[in-house]
Amino acid sequence: MAHTLDERIMVFDPPVQRELTRLVRGLFAVEDDALHRVRQNTRDLGLPEMQIRPEEGQMLQFLAQVIGARRILELGTLAGYSGIWLARGLPDDGLLTTLEVDARHAQIARDHFALAGVAERVTIIEGPALETLARLESAPPYDMVFLDADKENHPAYLDWAIEHVRSGGLITAHNAFRGGLMVTGGADGKVAATREFLRAMAAHERLTGTIIPVGDGIAAAIVR
């Protein structure tokens, strides 16, 4: 008996989805001691627990390696958890530049990058991202950009990234699903900006994009 698309989607109810996530984490996204300590330190130091999930980090590392990334730009460092995954997707002479508005978060991230053994591949720039991006206008094109900063400015960050990522490079962004609010209509002030961002990514003539349905959704687009 044939099933409609909606019926096939409904097969993956929340309990099944949780088990599938455990399957992915257990096979492909196992945290080593450094990543586990970074996650624990983030909690113990009272930082917002907004970092990506292990399976999201593993996906970002995978994507960086698929395109042979050597230069990655991250917007939103926090405690450095996502940056460790990204930096591990780079060759030894690669560079991750990560932007962080909070000086305390930046210092904690520096310690965590050293703990994970990737400090030599990471440069942290402090300050509001929109101001920092203006200072990076003359930088060589990036191979990959990961957006995980203030969601209200993601549409503006997308415009910047399109002009500063090489042809064949990737633009990625966290929280494409906004915890389900993108379809449930919840009152999250960041939903409108995320919807604008996704529509712009989907419609732009230079981008071929999608949402990778891992974790809270990773929006990803190849720059043509």
Secondary structure, DSSP 8 states (H G I E B T S, - for coil): ----HHHHHHTS-HHHHHHHHHHHHHHH----HHHHHHHHHHHHTT-------HHHHHHHHHHHHHTT-SEEEEE--TTSHHHHHHHHTS-TT-EEEEEES-HHHHHHHHHHHHHTT-GGGEEEEES-HHHHHHHTTTS--EEEEEE-S-GGGHHHHHHHHHHHEEEEEEEEES-SSGGGHHHH----TTHHHHHHHHHHHHH-TTEEEEEE-STT-EEEEEE-
